Amino acid sequence: MPIGVKCMLKVIVADDEIRICKLIINLINWEELGMEVAGMADNGIEAMRLIEEEHPDLVITDIRMPGCDGLEMIEQAKKLNDQLEFIIISGYE
């Protein structure tokens, strides 16, 4: 990598409530943390598509989502990249 070029960590945010995704994206100063939001998904299938296309370093995900829940998505994503990190958020009791 050339000198002076920052390596930004890629982040994907996945939650079936779009307002929660937007809240997470807008609450954090990603650039200050050396990160960039590479995509947002409202279900597990879309999150997997983004993971395959964007090769993120971190996925912030809800557990309960349509199509493929967060735990299933994590299991599938780890098969693609065992170095991928996850933060799980949930309002599930």
N, C-alpha and C positions, 0 to 999 in steps of 0.2 A: 504494500500500500504506500502511495506517495507520502512524503513528509507533509504534515499540516492538514491531511485529510482525516476528518473524524469518521469513525466507524459507528454509525448509529444502530442501536439495537431495534429490531422490528417487533412491533406489538400488534396483536389482533384482539379485538374486544368482541365477545359473543354473549348475547343475552336476548331472550325473546321479547323483552320490553325495550324497544328502540330508545325510549327516553332515558333508560338506565345506561345504555351504551353511550349516548350523547353526554350524559352527566359525567360519566367516568372520563370520557375523552376531553371534556371541557374543564374538568376540575384540576387536572394535572398539567404541569408545565413539562411536557415530554422532552422538549429540546434541552432544557436545563439538566435533565436526567440522562441525556445522551441517548434518547429513544425517539422513535417516530411511530405513529399509528399507521400501520400498513393496510388496515381494513377493519370493517365492522360487519358482523353477521347476526341475523336474528333467529338462527336455528343451527343445529349441529351439523347438518349436511352442508350448509353454506360455509360454516366455519372450517370444515374439512377441505372444501374446495379452496378457500383462501390459504389454508396451511400448505396445501400442495403447490399453489401458485406463488405465494409470497415468501415461503421458507422463514417464518418468524422465529424470534428467539424466545418470545414470551406470548402466552395466550391467557387472557383474563376471561373467564367463562362462568356462566351460571350453570347450575346442575340441571334444572328442569327446563328443557327446551324441546320444541317439536322436531320430529324427523329423526333425531338422534340426540339423546340427552348428553349433558356435559361429561358425565363419567364414561359413557361409551365413546364419545369423541376423543377424550384424552387417551383412552386405550388404543384407539385406531391411530391417533397422531403419534404416539410413542413408538409404534411400529415403523413409522416413516422416519422419525428422528428421535432417538432416545435421549438426546441432549436438550430437547425442547422443555422449557419450564412452564408451569401453570400456576395461576392464582385462581382459586375457586371462590366465587361470590354466590350467595343464595339467601333468599328470604324464606326458604323452606324450613318448616318447623322441625 
